[in-house]
Amino acid sequence: MIKLRLKRFGKKREVSYRIVAAKSTSRRDGRPLAELGFYNPRTDETRLNVPAILDWISKGAQPTETVRSILRRENVFAPATSEPTSEPVSEQVSV
């Protein structure tokens, strides 16, 4: 299974994270399949490659809880605006 998760890098007490797509059995700091973004919790800076993230999710990748909360905060999962369907809402049934 492919996971979207955080990969830690930086010095001690000056940590930053990369958001990556990796196999769920690989090490946290191992080689990822793709790097999809950046998150710095000290400055709350976030940079995301949204088309690539949505592509990985459409292929079946599962984000971890932390990555899901970052993506939700950045409105990656915002619903697409579309035209409402013009189907009848209710039907009458005679008994």
C-alpha positions in Angstrom: 0.0 0.0 0.0 1.2 3.5 -0.8 1.0 6.1 2.0 1.3 9.9 1.9 3.4 10.6 4.9 6.0 13.0 6.5 9.7 12.5 6.0 11.8 14.2 8.6 14.9 16.3 7.8 16.9 19.1 9.3 19.0 19.5 12.4 18.1 18.6 15.9 15.4 20.9 17.3 15.2 22.6 13.9 13.1 19.9 12.2 11.2 20.2 8.9 9.2 17.7 7.0 8.7 16.7 3.4 5.4 15.2 2.4 6.2 12.1 0.3 4.5 9.1 -1.3 6.2 6.0 0.0 5.4 2.3 0.5 3.9 1.6 3.9 6.6 -1.0 4.7 9.5 1.4 3.9 11.5 3.3 6.5 10.4 6.8 7.6 13.4 8.5 6.1 14.0 5.9 3.3 13.8 6.7 -0.4 10.3 7.9 -1.3 8.4 7.2 -4.6 7.7 10.9 -5.0 8.2 14.2 -3.0 4.9 16.1 -3.0 5.4 19.0 -0.6 7.1 20.6 2.4 5.9 21.4 5.9 7.7 23.4 8.6 6.0 23.3 11.9 8.2 26.0 13.5 7.0 28.7 11.0 3.8 26.9 9.9 5.0 27.2 6.3 3.4 24.7 3.9 4.2 24.2 0.2 2.2 21.6 -1.7 2.2 20.1 -5.2 -1.6 19.8 -5.2 -2.1 18.2 -8.7 0.5 15.5 -7.8 -1.1 14.9 -4.4 -4.6 14.5 -6.0 -3.1 12.2 -8.6 -1.6 9.9 -5.9 -4.8 9.8 -4.0 -6.8 8.9 -7.1 -4.3 6.0 -7.6 -5.2 4.7 -4.1 -2.6 6.3 -1.9 -3.8 6.8 1.7 -2.6 9.9 3.7 -1.7 9.5 7.3 -3.7 11.4 9.9 -1.1 14.2 10.2 -0.8 14.6 6.4 -4.6 14.5 6.1 -5.0 17.3 8.6 -2.4 19.4 6.7 -4.2 18.8 3.4 -7.5 19.7 5.0 -6.1 22.9 6.5 -4.8 23.9 3.0 -8.2 23.1 1.4 -6.9 20.3 -0.9 -10.1 18.3 -0.4 -12.4 21.3 -1.3 -15.3 20.0 -3.3 -15.3 20.9 -6.9 -18.0 23.2 -8.0 -20.4 21.5 -10.4 -23.9 22.0 -11.8 -26.6 20.4 -9.7 -28.5 17.6 -11.4 -32.1 18.3 -12.4 -33.6 15.0 -11.3 -36.9 14.9 -9.4 -36.4 14.9 -5.7 -39.3 12.8 -4.6 -41.7 10.4 -6.2 -45.3 9.7 -5.3 -46.1 6.1 -4.4 -49.7 4.9 -4.2 -50.5 2.2 -1.8 
